[in-house]
Amino acid sequence: SDSQIVARCLYSQIGCWSAAHRCFQGRYDQIFSIAQEVFGDREKARRWLRTPPEGLGPQTPCSRLYTPQGYANIQDLLMRIDHGICF
């Protein structure tokens, strides 16, 4: 099963958001945090999430976060970038 808990929803104001959006937001927050560490800057991380990188075709990292598999792929890509393994 692809079902997994990615992040707990701690914000009461998003109680009306759909479960799919809450999952996306949890994944986005986690990936954004990792990207900030990898790129060393909030704006660079934000820009990277909205720009299609090599190997993903026309999809942005942000658009891949709607599925658990997409989240895992982006997390893996960031780890490879951080370790200098990505072209």
Buried (B, 14 or more C-beta within 10 A) or exposed (E): EEEEEBEEEEEEEEEEBEEEEBBBBBBBEBBBEBBBEBBEEEEEBBEBBEEEBEEBEEEBBBBBBBBBEBBBBBBEBBEBBBEEEBE
